[in-house]
Every structure is written in structure tokens, then in C-alpha cells.
Amino acid sequence: MGIVKISDQLHENLRIAAQALSRSINAQAEHWMRVGLLAELHPQLSHSEICQLLIRAEQDGGLNLAKLTGRTAPSARTRA
């Protein structure tokens, strides 16, 4: 876990969206990051299809980028 610096305006947008959707600010930011990540990986998918993909991923134990892209996670040795 870490800290991500964002602009004041984006933080305000997060706060408003989080309140409207009954999420914490962190949960809203994480949701937007997941949707954005999947949109970049799968530009052919609609927002609805991305949400369905997120639901299926959650049912399978959570969003796993390595599994989603068909790649295995790099070992500790290859990350260095």
C-alpha cells in the first residue's frame, strides 16, 4: 500500500462521487483505477462489459493483472 498524490480538483471529484455512490474516497479511487486499467488493457470493451469483467474477477478471487493478461507474475529475481 502507498500514497498517491492527486490534484485538489480530482480529490474533490472523488469525494463527490464517493458520497453519491456510498463508497469511501479510497474505494472510489480504487474503482476508477480498476476501470481505467481495464479500459486501457481492453479498449474494445464498453463500460458495462468492464463492470461485468470486474464482477467475474471478484467471483474468481479478485482482480489479478497477471491472470487477466494471460501472463504469469514475474519472479522476485526478474523484478530486480
C-alpha positions in Angstrom: 0.0 0.0 0.0 1.2 3.5 -0.6 0.2 7.1 -1.0 -0.7 8.6 -4.4 -0.6 12.3 -4.9 -3.5 13.7 -6.9 -4.7 17.2 -7.7 -7.1 19.0 -5.3 -9.7 19.1 -8.1 -9.5 15.3 -8.7 -9.7 14.7 -4.9 -12.9 16.9 -4.8 -14.4 14.9 -7.7 -13.5 11.7 -5.8 -15.2 13.0 -2.7 -18.4 13.9 -4.6 -18.5 10.6 -6.5 -17.8 8.6 -3.3 -20.6 10.3 -1.4 -23.1 9.8 -4.3 -22.2 6.1 -4.6 -21.9 5.3 -0.9 -18.2 4.5 -1.1 -15.2 5.7 0.8 -12.9 8.1 -1.1 -10.3 5.3 -1.2 -12.8 2.8 -2.5 -14.0 5.2 -5.2 -10.4 5.9 -6.3 -9.7 2.2 -6.4 -12.8 1.6 -8.5 -11.8 4.3 -11.0 -8.3 2.8 -11.2 -9.6 -0.7 -11.9 -12.0 0.6 -14.6 -9.2 2.7 -16.2 -6.7 -0.2 -16.1 -9.2 -2.5 -17.8 -10.2 0.2 -20.3 -6.5 0.6 -21.3 -6.0 -3.2 -21.5 -9.2 -3.8 -23.4 -10.2 -0.7 -25.4 -12.8 -2.6 -27.3 -14.9 -3.2 -24.2 -17.7 -0.9 -23.1 -18.1 0.4 -19.6 -20.8 -2.2 -19.0 -18.5 -5.0 -20.2 -15.7 -3.8 -18.0 -18.1 -3.8 -15.0 -19.1 -7.4 -15.9 -15.4 -8.3 -16.1 -14.8 -6.8 -12.6 -17.7 -8.9 -11.2 -16.3 -12.1 -12.7 -12.8 -11.3 -11.5 -14.2 -10.7 -8.0 -16.0 -14.0 -8.1 -12.7 -15.7 -9.1 -10.9 -14.2 -6.1 -10.2 -10.6 -7.1 -8.6 -8.6 -10.0 -5.3 -10.3 -10.9 -3.5 -8.4 -13.7 -1.2 -11.4 -14.5 -4.1 -13.7 -14.8 -6.2 -11.2 -16.8 -3.4 -10.7 -19.4 -2.6 -14.4 -19.5 0.9 -13.8 -18.1 2.5 -15.2 -15.0 3.7 -12.8 -12.4 7.4 -12.0 -12.6 9.6 -13.8 -10.0 11.4 -11.8 -7.4 14.6 -12.4 -9.4 13.3 -10.8 -12.7 11.8 -7.8 -10.9 15.1 -6.6 -9.6 
